[in-house]
Amino acid sequence: MAEYNVEAIVVRVKAFGEADRLVHLLTREAGKLRVVARGARRPKSRFTPAMQLFTHCQVQCYRGRTLDGVRQVQILESFRALREDLERMAHATYACEMADELVLERQPAEAVFSLLLELLRTLASPDSVPGPALAAFQLQLLALSGFRPELGQCVACGSPVTGAHVRLSPAEGGILCERCAAGAGPVLRVARGALEAMRFLQGAGVGRAGVLRLQEGLWEQVRRAIEEFVEFRLERRLRSRAFLDPGWRS
């Protein structure tokens, strides 16, 4: 029976059969994998500690006829602290669900793996600020999936966008000047400060995002704008979004 090893992050877990778990792994080597951990729902199973959401682990898998299975698991980082803090758990759960949705099965996605691991490590630090870290993660994951919002100039005509407020269009893929916005569909109007914050988050490392400080009103605009882009890309709202409302704490 063919076997292989992957470095993985557990991004989704659900019951499978009477005692098993179906686990979605985001791997460094092979993108997303769906594998079965036999007996993982039994209290004394050797897989139970490792096959939990957020766990960073080394996994030995074997090929199956329909689904591959888990042979052995070594925990590298458990991220237990994330499961014990409701706010940080909500942010990490959202990030895992977003990655699970955007990464295709068995398509290499090392950059996404590294980005998610950086976010989990950041969120696990008690000194980190969850909201900005997740916002940076979202913008950068959108870019890695081929949907990087254009925030530097009008996405339609390429002209500079001036004024105290700017217009964002997920359908067009970025900001619009006043003239182009007039002929577009629904647009989101945000303050210049919110746009500047999004530009910073788009290029900043996830671990550095927490240095950004904004008033609550501006953070709400940033949060809403990023969500509009995510939902347009996915064509639906993520289930874990409900745990973050009414807004991310900053």
PyRosetta script that sets phi, psi and omega in degrees:
from pyrosetta import init, pose_from_sequence

init()
pose = pose_from_sequence("MAEYNVEAIVVRVKAFGEADRLVHLLTREAGKLRVVARGARRPKSRFTPAMQLFTHCQVQCYRGRTLDGVRQVQILESFRALREDLERMAHATYACEMADELVLERQPAEAVFSLLLELLRTLASPDSVPGPALAAFQLQLLALSGFRPELGQCVACGSPVTGAHVRLSPAEGGILCERCAAGAGPVLRVARGALEAMRFLQGAGVGRAGVLRLQEGLWEQVRRAIEEFVEFRLERRLRSRAFLDPGWRS")
pose.set_psi(1, 123.4)
pose.set_omega(1, -176.7)
pose.set_phi(2, -66.0)
pose.set_psi(2, 136.6)
pose.set_omega(2, 179.0)
pose.set_phi(3, -126.3)
pose.set_psi(3, 157.5)
pose.set_omega(3, 178.2)
pose.set_phi(4, -153.3)
pose.set_psi(4, 159.0)
pose.set_omega(4, -177.9)
pose.set_phi(5, -119.0)
pose.set_psi(5, 140.5)
pose.set_omega(5, 178.5)
pose.set_phi(6, -139.6)
pose.set_psi(6, 149.9)
pose.set_omega(6, 168.4)
pose.set_phi(7, -92.9)
pose.set_psi(7, 127.3)
pose.set_omega(7, -167.8)
pose.set_phi(8, -140.5)
pose.set_psi(8, 159.5)
pose.set_omega(8, 168.6)
pose.set_phi(9, -120.9)
pose.set_psi(9, 131.7)
pose.set_omega(9, 178.0)
pose.set_phi(10, -77.8)
pose.set_psi(10, 116.1)
pose.set_omega(10, -177.3)
pose.set_phi(11, -109.8)
pose.set_psi(11, -12.1)
pose.set_omega(11, 175.8)
pose.set_phi(12, -159.5)
pose.set_psi(12, 141.1)
pose.set_omega(12, 178.8)
pose.set_phi(13, -139.1)
pose.set_psi(13, 133.3)
pose.set_omega(13, 174.5)
pose.set_phi(14, -147.2)
pose.set_psi(14, 157.2)
pose.set_omega(14, -179.8)
pose.set_phi(15, -63.4)
pose.set_psi(15, 146.0)
pose.set_omega(15, -178.8)
pose.set_phi(16, -146.1)
pose.set_psi(16, 114.1)
pose.set_omega(16, -176.2)
pose.set_phi(17, 69.6)
pose.set_psi(17, -157.5)
pose.set_omega(17, -175.8)
pose.set_phi(18, -80.8)
pose.set_psi(18, -33.2)
pose.set_omega(18, -173.7)
pose.set_phi(19, -137.9)
pose.set_psi(19, 2.3)
pose.set_omega(19, -174.1)
pose.set_phi(20, -99.8)
pose.set_psi(20, 170.5)
pose.set_omega(20, 172.6)
pose.set_phi(21, -128.6)
pose.set_psi(21, 137.9)
pose.set_omega(21, 170.3)
pose.set_phi(22, -94.3)
pose.set_psi(22, 122.1)
pose.set_omega(22, -171.5)
pose.set_phi(23, -120.0)
pose.set_psi(23, 129.8)
pose.set_omega(23, 172.5)
pose.set_phi(24, -94.4)
pose.set_psi(24, 121.7)
pose.set_omega(24, 179.3)
pose.set_phi(25, -110.2)
pose.set_psi(25, 130.5)
pose.set_omega(25, 168.6)
pose.set_phi(26, -95.2)
pose.set_psi(26, 115.0)
pose.set_omega(26, -173.1)
pose.set_phi(27, -108.8)
pose.set_psi(27, 154.7)
pose.set_omega(27, 177.1)
pose.set_phi(28, -70.3)
pose.set_psi(28, -34.3)
pose.set_omega(28, -171.4)
pose.set_phi(29, -93.1)
pose.set_psi(29, -32.1)
pose.set_omega(29, -167.7)
pose.set_phi(30, -132.9)
pose.set_psi(30, 20.9)
pose.set_omega(30, -179.2)
pose.set_phi(31, 69.7)
pose.set_psi(31, -140.9)
pose.set_omega(31, -177.3)
pose.set_phi(32, -90.3)
pose.set_psi(32, 136.3)
pose.set_omega(32, 175.6)
pose.set_phi(33, -126.7)
pose.set_psi(33, 143.7)
pose.set_omega(33, 170.8)
pose.set_phi(34, -109.4)
pose.set_psi(34, 120.1)
pose.set_omega(34, -176.4)
pose.set_phi(35, -132.3)
pose.set_psi(35, 157.0)
pose.set_omega(35, 178.7)
pose.set_phi(36, -104.6)
pose.set_psi(36, 127.6)
pose.set_omega(36, 173.4)
pose.set_phi(37, -101.3)
pose.set_psi(37, 101.8)
pose.set_omega(37, -175.2)
pose.set_phi(38, -66.9)
pose.set_psi(38, 129.2)
pose.set_omega(38, 177.2)
pose.set_phi(39, 73.9)
pose.set_psi(39, 9.2)
pose.set_omega(39, -174.0)
pose.set_phi(40, -67.4)
pose.set_psi(40, -15.8)
pose.set_omega(40, 178.7)
pose.set_phi(41, -88.2)
pose.set_psi(41, -4.4)
pose.set_omega(41, 175.5)
pose.set_phi(42, -80.7)
pose.set_psi(42, 137.3)
pose.set_omega(42, -174.4)
pose.set_phi(43, -55.9)
pose.set_psi(43, -33.8)
pose.set_omega(43, -174.9)
pose.set_phi(44, -98.7)
pose.set_psi(44, 10.2)
pose.set_omega(44, 179.5)
pose.set_phi(45, -65.1)
pose.set_psi(45, 141.5)
pose.set_omega(45, 178.0)
pose.set_phi(46, -70.5)
pose.set_psi(46, -15.2)
pose.set_omega(46, 179.9)
pose.set_phi(47, -87.2)
pose.set_psi(47, -18.0)
pose.set_omega(47, -172.5)
pose.set_phi(48, -56.1)
pose.set_psi(48, -47.3)
pose.set_omega(48, -178.4)
pose.set_phi(49, -64.9)
pose.set_psi(49, -32.3)
pose.set_omega(49, -174.2)
pose.set_phi(50, -87.4)
pose.set_psi(50, -34.1)
pose.set_omega(50, -175.0)
pose.set_phi(51, -86.7)
pose.set_psi(51, 55.6)
pose.set_omega(51, 176.8)
pose.set_phi(52, -121.3)
pose.set_psi(52, 151.4)
pose.set_omega(52, -179.5)
pose.set_phi(53, -53.2)
pose.set_psi(53, 138.5)
pose.set_omega(53, 177.2)
pose.set_phi(54, 85.2)
pose.set_psi(54, -16.8)
pose.set_omega(54, -172.8)
pose.set_phi(55, -61.1)
pose.set_psi(55, 131.5)
pose.set_omega(55, 174.4)
pose.set_phi(56, -98.4)
pose.set_psi(56, 121.4)
pose.set_omega(56, -170.6)
pose.set_phi(57, -149.4)
pose.set_psi(57, 164.2)
pose.set_omega(57, 171.4)
pose.set_phi(58, -102.7)
pose.set_psi(58, 124.4)
pose.set_omega(58, -172.5)
pose.set_phi(59, -122.7)
pose.set_psi(59, 131.7)
pose.set_omega(59, 170.8)
pose.set_phi(60, -100.4)
pose.set_psi(60, 120.1)
pose.set_omega(60, -177.7)
pose.set_phi(61, -114.6)
pose.set_psi(61, 161.6)
pose.set_omega(61, 174.1)
pose.set_phi(62, -128.7)
pose.set_psi(62, 149.5)
pose.set_omega(62, -178.0)
pose.set_phi(63, -71.9)
pose.set_psi(63, 137.1)
pose.set_omega(63, 175.8)
pose.set_phi(64, -121.5)
pose.set_psi(64, 168.7)
pose.set_omega(64, -178.1)
pose.set_phi(65, -68.5)
pose.set_psi(65, -38.6)
pose.set_omega(65, 178.4)
pose.set_phi(66, -116.9)
pose.set_psi(66, -45.0)
pose.set_omega(66, 177.4)
pose.set_phi(67, -127.9)
pose.set_psi(67, 141.6)
pose.set_omega(67, 175.1)
pose.set_phi(68, -75.0)
pose.set_psi(68, 159.5)
pose.set_omega(68, -179.3)
pose.set_phi(69, -120.0)
pose.set_psi(69, 165.9)
pose.set_omega(69, 179.7)
pose.set_phi(70, -97.3)
pose.set_psi(70, 126.3)
pose.set_omega(70, 178.4)
pose.set_phi(71, -95.8)
pose.set_psi(71, -49.8)
pose.set_omega(71, -179.9)
pose.set_phi(72, -145.7)
pose.set_psi(72, 153.9)
pose.set_omega(72, 177.9)
pose.set_phi(73, -138.7)
pose.set_psi(73, 135.5)
pose.set_omega(73, 172.2)
pose.set_phi(74, -120.2)
pose.set_psi(74, 120.4)
pose.set_omega(74, 179.5)
pose.set_phi(75, -74.6)
pose.set_psi(75, 127.2)
pose.set_omega(75, 175.3)
pose.set_phi(76, -96.4)
pose.set_psi(76, -44.1)
pose.set_omega(76, 175.7)
pose.set_phi(77, -146.3)
pose.set_psi(77, 125.0)
pose.set_omega(77, -176.4)
pose.set_phi(78, -85.2)
pose.set_psi(78, -27.0)
pose.set_omega(78, -175.2)
pose.set_phi(79, 53.1)
pose.set_psi(79, 40.2)
pose.set_omega(79, 179.1)
pose.set_phi(80, -59.5)
pose.set_psi(80, -34.5)
pose.set_omega(80, -178.8)
pose.set_phi(81, -59.4)
pose.set_psi(81, -30.9)
pose.set_omega(81, 179.8)
pose.set_phi(82, -68.9)
pose.set_psi(82, -31.2)
pose.set_omega(82, -179.5)
pose.set_phi(83, -81.5)
pose.set_psi(83, -8.6)
pose.set_omega(83, -177.8)
pose.set_phi(84, -106.6)
pose.set_psi(84, 1.6)
pose.set_omega(84, 179.6)
pose.set_phi(85, -127.4)
pose.set_psi(85, 113.6)
pose.set_omega(85, -172.5)
pose.set_phi(86, -60.5)
pose.set_psi(86, -41.5)
pose.set_omega(86, -178.8)
pose.set_phi(87, -65.6)
pose.set_psi(87, -48.5)
pose.set_omega(87, -179.4)
pose.set_phi(88, -68.1)
pose.set_psi(88, -35.3)
pose.set_omega(88, 176.7)
pose.set_phi(89, -62.6)
pose.set_psi(89, -40.5)
pose.set_omega(89, 179.2)
pose.set_phi(90, -62.3)
pose.set_psi(90, -43.5)
pose.set_omega(90, 180.0)
pose.set_phi(91, -66.6)
pose.set_psi(91, -42.7)
pose.set_omega(91, 179.9)
pose.set_phi(92, -67.5)
pose.set_psi(92, -38.1)
pose.set_omega(92, 178.9)
pose.set_phi(93, -63.4)
pose.set_psi(93, -44.0)
pose.set_omega(93, 177.6)
pose.set_phi(94, -58.4)
pose.set_psi(94, -47.1)
pose.set_omega(94, -178.3)
pose.set_phi(95, -61.1)
pose.set_psi(95, -42.2)
pose.set_omega(95, 179.3)
pose.set_phi(96, -65.2)
pose.set_psi(96, -40.6)
pose.set_omega(96, 179.6)
pose.set_phi(97, -66.0)
pose.set_psi(97, -41.1)
pose.set_omega(97, 179.2)
pose.set_phi(98, -62.7)
pose.set_psi(98, -44.8)
pose.set_omega(98, 178.0)
pose.set_phi(99, -63.1)
pose.set_psi(99, -41.5)
pose.set_omega(99, 179.4)
pose.set_phi(100, -60.7)
pose.set_psi(100, -37.2)
pose.set_omega(100, -178.5)
pose.set_phi(101, -74.9)
pose.set_psi(101, -35.7)
pose.set_omega(101, -171.6)
pose.set_phi(102, -90.9)
pose.set_psi(102, -21.9)
pose.set_omega(102, -178.7)
pose.set_phi(103, -92.2)
pose.set_psi(103, 130.6)
pose.set_omega(103, 179.9)
pose.set_phi(104, -81.5)
pose.set_psi(104, 152.4)
pose.set_omega(104, 178.8)
pose.set_phi(105, -64.4)
pose.set_psi(105, 133.0)
pose.set_omega(105, 174.0)
pose.set_phi(106, 58.3)
pose.set_psi(106, 29.3)
pose.set_omega(106, 172.6)
pose.set_phi(107, -112.1)
pose.set_psi(107, 120.5)
pose.set_omega(107, -176.8)
pose.set_phi(108, -49.4)
pose.set_psi(108, 135.2)
pose.set_omega(108, -178.6)
pose.set_phi(109, -149.8)
pose.set_psi(109, 52.9)
pose.set_omega(109, -176.0)
pose.set_phi(110, -62.2)
pose.set_psi(110, -37.1)
pose.set_omega(110, -179.4)
pose.set_phi(111, -64.9)
pose.set_psi(111, -38.6)
pose.set_omega(111, 177.9)
pose.set_phi(112, -67.3)
pose.set_psi(112, -42.2)
pose.set_omega(112, 177.2)
pose.set_phi(113, -56.6)
pose.set_psi(113, -48.6)
pose.set_omega(113, -178.6)
pose.set_phi(114, -63.9)
pose.set_psi(114, -39.1)
pose.set_omega(114, 179.5)
pose.set_phi(115, -64.9)
pose.set_psi(115, -44.4)
pose.set_omega(115, 179.5)
pose.set_phi(116, -66.0)
pose.set_psi(116, -40.7)
pose.set_omega(116, 179.3)
pose.set_phi(117, -63.3)
pose.set_psi(117, -39.9)
pose.set_omega(117, 176.8)
pose.set_phi(118, -61.7)
pose.set_psi(118, -42.1)
pose.set_omega(118, 179.7)
pose.set_phi(119, -64.8)
pose.set_psi(119, -45.2)
pose.set_omega(119, -179.4)
pose.set_phi(120, -61.1)
pose.set_psi(120, -40.9)
pose.set_omega(120, 178.0)
pose.set_phi(121, -65.7)
pose.set_psi(121, -38.1)
pose.set_omega(121, 178.0)
pose.set_phi(122, -65.5)
pose.set_psi(122, -48.1)
pose.set_omega(122, -179.4)
pose.set_phi(123, -63.6)
pose.set_psi(123, -30.1)
pose.set_omega(123, -179.6)
pose.set_phi(124, -71.7)
pose.set_psi(124, -16.7)
pose.set_omega(124, 178.2)
pose.set_phi(125, -79.4)
pose.set_psi(125, 127.2)
pose.set_omega(125, -178.7)
pose.set_phi(126, -64.9)
pose.set_psi(126, -16.6)
pose.set_omega(126, -179.1)
pose.set_phi(127, -90.7)
pose.set_psi(127, -4.5)
pose.set_omega(127, -176.4)
pose.set_phi(128, -79.8)
pose.set_psi(128, 161.7)
pose.set_omega(128, 177.7)
pose.set_phi(129, -110.6)
pose.set_psi(129, 109.5)
pose.set_omega(129, -170.7)
pose.set_phi(130, -60.4)
pose.set_psi(130, -44.3)
pose.set_omega(130, -173.9)
pose.set_phi(131, -58.1)
pose.set_psi(131, -57.2)
pose.set_omega(131, 178.7)
pose.set_phi(132, -59.8)
pose.set_psi(132, -37.5)
pose.set_omega(132, 179.2)
pose.set_phi(133, -61.2)
pose.set_psi(133, -45.0)
pose.set_omega(133, 179.1)
pose.set_phi(134, -67.2)
pose.set_psi(134, -38.9)
pose.set_omega(134, 178.9)
pose.set_phi(135, -60.5)
pose.set_psi(135, -44.0)
pose.set_omega(135, 177.3)
pose.set_phi(136, -62.7)
pose.set_psi(136, -42.2)
pose.set_omega(136, 177.9)
pose.set_phi(137, -58.5)
pose.set_psi(137, -46.8)
pose.set_omega(137, -177.9)
pose.set_phi(138, -61.2)
pose.set_psi(138, -48.9)
pose.set_omega(138, -178.8)
pose.set_phi(139, -61.7)
pose.set_psi(139, -40.0)
pose.set_omega(139, -178.1)
pose.set_phi(140, -75.3)
pose.set_psi(140, -32.4)
pose.set_omega(140, 175.5)
pose.set_phi(141, -69.3)
pose.set_psi(141, -37.1)
pose.set_omega(141, 173.8)
pose.set_phi(142, -58.3)
pose.set_psi(142, -43.1)
pose.set_omega(142, 179.5)
pose.set_phi(143, -62.9)
pose.set_psi(143, -43.4)
pose.set_omega(143, -179.4)
pose.set_phi(144, -66.0)
pose.set_psi(144, -25.4)
pose.set_omega(144, 179.1)
pose.set_phi(145, -90.2)
pose.set_psi(145, 7.1)
pose.set_omega(145, 176.7)
pose.set_phi(146, 87.8)
pose.set_psi(146, 17.4)
pose.set_omega(146, -177.2)
pose.set_phi(147, -131.6)
pose.set_psi(147, 55.9)
pose.set_omega(147, -178.9)
pose.set_phi(148, -78.0)
pose.set_psi(148, 116.2)
pose.set_omega(148, 178.5)
pose.set_phi(149, -60.9)
pose.set_psi(149, 134.0)
pose.set_omega(149, 175.7)
pose.set_phi(150, -82.5)
pose.set_psi(150, 112.2)
pose.set_omega(150, -176.0)
pose.set_phi(151, -116.2)
pose.set_psi(151, 5.6)
pose.set_omega(151, -176.5)
pose.set_phi(152, -97.9)
pose.set_psi(152, -31.9)
pose.set_omega(152, -178.0)
pose.set_phi(153, -153.8)
pose.set_psi(153, 170.4)
pose.set_omega(153, -178.5)
pose.set_phi(154, -59.1)
pose.set_psi(154, 124.0)
pose.set_omega(154, -176.9)
pose.set_phi(155, -69.8)
pose.set_psi(155, -19.6)
pose.set_omega(155, -178.0)
pose.set_phi(156, -88.5)
pose.set_psi(156, -46.3)
pose.set_omega(156, -174.7)
pose.set_phi(157, -117.7)
pose.set_psi(157, -10.1)
pose.set_omega(157, 177.6)
pose.set_phi(158, 82.9)
pose.set_psi(158, 5.3)
pose.set_omega(158, -178.4)
pose.set_phi(159, -82.2)
pose.set_psi(159, 156.7)
pose.set_omega(159, 175.5)
pose.set_phi(160, -63.0)
pose.set_psi(160, 149.5)
pose.set_omega(160, 179.4)
pose.set_phi(161, -111.2)
pose.set_psi(161, 119.1)
pose.set_omega(161, -176.2)
pose.set_phi(162, -114.0)
pose.set_psi(162, 173.7)
pose.set_omega(162, 176.8)
pose.set_phi(163, 108.1)
pose.set_psi(163, 163.0)
pose.set_omega(163, -179.0)
pose.set_phi(164, -72.8)
pose.set_psi(164, -23.0)
pose.set_omega(164, 177.8)
pose.set_phi(165, -128.8)
pose.set_psi(165, 148.7)
pose.set_omega(165, 179.6)
pose.set_phi(166, -128.1)
pose.set_psi(166, 163.9)
pose.set_omega(166, -177.5)
pose.set_phi(167, -114.1)
pose.set_psi(167, 130.4)
pose.set_omega(167, -179.8)
pose.set_phi(168, -111.7)
pose.set_psi(168, 138.8)
pose.set_omega(168, 178.0)
pose.set_phi(169, -131.7)
pose.set_psi(169, 105.1)
pose.set_omega(169, 175.3)
pose.set_phi(170, -58.5)
pose.set_psi(170, -36.2)
pose.set_omega(170, -179.4)
pose.set_phi(171, -63.9)
pose.set_psi(171, -36.9)
pose.set_omega(171, 179.1)
pose.set_phi(172, -85.1)
pose.set_psi(172, -21.9)
pose.set_omega(172, 176.1)
pose.set_phi(173, 98.9)
pose.set_psi(173, 17.8)
pose.set_omega(173, 177.5)
pose.set_phi(174, 164.7)
pose.set_psi(174, -152.8)
pose.set_omega(174, -178.0)
pose.set_phi(175, -84.1)
pose.set_psi(175, 154.4)
pose.set_omega(175, 179.7)
pose.set_phi(176, -127.7)
pose.set_psi(176, 142.8)
pose.set_omega(176, 171.8)
pose.set_phi(177, -73.1)
pose.set_psi(177, 168.4)
pose.set_omega(177, -175.6)
pose.set_phi(178, -60.0)
pose.set_psi(178, -40.1)
pose.set_omega(178, -178.5)
pose.set_phi(179, -66.1)
pose.set_psi(179, -46.5)
pose.set_omega(179, -178.6)
pose.set_phi(180, -70.1)
pose.set_psi(180, -33.2)
pose.set_omega(180, 179.7)
pose.set_phi(181, -64.9)
pose.set_psi(181, -29.9)
pose.set_omega(181, -178.2)
pose.set_phi(182, -64.0)
pose.set_psi(182, -29.1)
pose.set_omega(182, -178.9)
pose.set_phi(183, -101.2)
pose.set_psi(183, 4.0)
pose.set_omega(183, -179.4)
pose.set_phi(184, -93.0)
pose.set_psi(184, 174.7)
pose.set_omega(184, 176.0)
pose.set_phi(185, -79.3)
pose.set_psi(185, -149.9)
pose.set_omega(185, -179.1)
pose.set_phi(186, -57.6)
pose.set_psi(186, 134.6)
pose.set_omega(186, 177.3)
pose.set_phi(187, -127.4)
pose.set_psi(187, 158.1)
pose.set_omega(187, 178.9)
pose.set_phi(188, -108.4)
pose.set_psi(188, 123.8)
pose.set_omega(188, -178.2)
pose.set_phi(189, -95.4)
pose.set_psi(189, 124.2)
pose.set_omega(189, -179.8)
pose.set_phi(190, -131.4)
pose.set_psi(190, 157.3)
pose.set_omega(190, 177.9)
pose.set_phi(191, -71.5)
pose.set_psi(191, 153.8)
pose.set_omega(191, 178.4)
pose.set_phi(192, -54.6)
pose.set_psi(192, -38.4)
pose.set_omega(192, 179.6)
pose.set_phi(193, -61.9)
pose.set_psi(193, -36.0)
pose.set_omega(193, 177.6)
pose.set_phi(194, -67.0)
pose.set_psi(194, -40.7)
pose.set_omega(194, 177.6)
pose.set_phi(195, -62.7)
pose.set_psi(195, -44.2)
pose.set_omega(195, 179.5)
pose.set_phi(196, -62.3)
pose.set_psi(196, -37.5)
pose.set_omega(196, 177.5)
pose.set_phi(197, -64.1)
pose.set_psi(197, -42.7)
pose.set_omega(197, 179.1)
pose.set_phi(198, -64.2)
pose.set_psi(198, -38.4)
pose.set_omega(198, 177.0)
pose.set_phi(199, -61.3)
pose.set_psi(199, -44.2)
pose.set_omega(199, 178.7)
pose.set_phi(200, -61.1)
pose.set_psi(200, -47.1)
pose.set_omega(200, -177.3)
pose.set_phi(201, -66.2)
pose.set_psi(201, -30.2)
pose.set_omega(201, 179.9)
pose.set_phi(202, -64.8)
pose.set_psi(202, -31.1)
pose.set_omega(202, -176.8)
pose.set_phi(203, -109.1)
pose.set_psi(203, -12.7)
pose.set_omega(203, -176.8)
pose.set_phi(204, -81.4)
pose.set_psi(204, 150.5)
pose.set_omega(204, 171.3)
pose.set_phi(205, -65.4)
pose.set_psi(205, 148.4)
pose.set_omega(205, -179.2)
pose.set_phi(206, -55.3)
pose.set_psi(206, -39.1)
pose.set_omega(206, -179.0)
pose.set_phi(207, -68.4)
pose.set_psi(207, -20.8)
pose.set_omega(207, -179.3)
pose.set_phi(208, -94.1)
pose.set_psi(208, -10.0)
pose.set_omega(208, -173.0)
pose.set_phi(209, -61.3)
pose.set_psi(209, -27.7)
pose.set_omega(209, -176.6)
pose.set_phi(210, -68.3)
pose.set_psi(210, -11.5)
pose.set_omega(210, 178.5)
pose.set_phi(211, -73.6)
pose.set_psi(211, -16.0)
pose.set_omega(211, -179.2)
pose.set_phi(212, -76.2)
pose.set_psi(212, 131.2)
pose.set_omega(212, 179.3)
pose.set_phi(213, -126.9)
pose.set_psi(213, 124.3)
pose.set_omega(213, -179.8)
pose.set_phi(214, -133.5)
pose.set_psi(214, 155.8)
pose.set_omega(214, 172.5)
pose.set_phi(215, -67.1)
pose.set_psi(215, 155.1)
pose.set_omega(215, -175.2)
pose.set_phi(216, -55.6)
pose.set_psi(216, -39.3)
pose.set_omega(216, -179.6)
pose.set_phi(217, -62.1)
pose.set_psi(217, -40.6)
pose.set_omega(217, 178.3)
pose.set_phi(218, -69.5)
pose.set_psi(218, -38.5)
pose.set_omega(218, 177.5)
pose.set_phi(219, -62.2)
pose.set_psi(219, -37.0)
pose.set_omega(219, 178.0)
pose.set_phi(220, -63.2)
pose.set_psi(220, -39.3)
pose.set_omega(220, 177.2)
pose.set_phi(221, -66.1)
pose.set_psi(221, -41.5)
pose.set_omega(221, 177.5)
pose.set_phi(222, -62.3)
pose.set_psi(222, -47.6)
pose.set_omega(222, -179.3)
pose.set_phi(223, -58.3)
pose.set_psi(223, -47.5)
pose.set_omega(223, -177.3)
pose.set_phi(224, -65.9)
pose.set_psi(224, -42.1)
pose.set_omega(224, -178.9)
pose.set_phi(225, -62.6)
pose.set_psi(225, -45.4)
pose.set_omega(225, 179.6)
pose.set_phi(226, -63.8)
pose.set_psi(226, -41.1)
pose.set_omega(226, 178.2)
pose.set_phi(227, -60.7)
pose.set_psi(227, -38.1)
pose.set_omega(227, 178.8)
pose.set_phi(228, -61.2)
pose.set_psi(228, -42.1)
pose.set_omega(228, 178.6)
pose.set_phi(229, -67.4)
pose.set_psi(229, -42.3)
pose.set_omega(229, 179.3)
pose.set_phi(230, -62.4)
pose.set_psi(230, -47.0)
pose.set_omega(230, -177.4)
pose.set_phi(231, -67.1)
pose.set_psi(231, -33.6)
pose.set_omega(231, 176.0)
pose.set_phi(232, -66.3)
pose.set_psi(232, -41.7)
pose.set_omega(232, -179.6)
pose.set_phi(233, -64.9)
pose.set_psi(233, -42.0)
pose.set_omega(233, -176.8)
pose.set_phi(234, -87.2)
pose.set_psi(234, -17.5)
pose.set_omega(234, -177.1)
pose.set_phi(235, 65.9)
pose.set_psi(235, 24.6)
pose.set_omega(235, 175.2)
pose.set_phi(236, -170.8)
pose.set_psi(236, 170.4)
pose.set_omega(236, 176.9)
pose.set_phi(237, -95.5)
pose.set_psi(237, 135.2)
pose.set_omega(237, 178.0)
pose.set_phi(238, -66.9)
pose.set_psi(238, 143.1)
pose.set_omega(238, -178.7)
pose.set_phi(239, -60.9)
pose.set_psi(239, -39.4)
pose.set_omega(239, -176.3)
pose.set_phi(240, -73.1)
pose.set_psi(240, -7.5)
pose.set_omega(240, 177.1)
pose.set_phi(241, -57.3)
pose.set_psi(241, -34.3)
pose.set_omega(241, -176.8)
pose.set_phi(242, -59.4)
pose.set_psi(242, -29.3)
pose.set_omega(242, -178.2)
pose.set_phi(243, -76.2)
pose.set_psi(243, -14.0)
pose.set_omega(243, -179.3)
pose.set_phi(244, -95.7)
pose.set_psi(244, -22.0)
pose.set_omega(244, -179.7)
pose.set_phi(245, -68.7)
pose.set_psi(245, 152.2)
pose.set_omega(245, 9.6)
pose.set_phi(246, -80.1)
pose.set_psi(246, -3.6)
pose.set_omega(246, 177.2)
pose.set_phi(247, 174.8)
pose.set_psi(247, 163.0)
pose.set_omega(247, 178.7)
pose.set_phi(248, -78.5)
pose.set_psi(248, 140.6)
pose.set_omega(248, 176.4)
pose.set_phi(249, -79.4)
pose.set_psi(249, 141.0)
pose.set_omega(249, -178.1)
pose.set_phi(250, -123.1)
pose.dump_pdb("model.pdb")
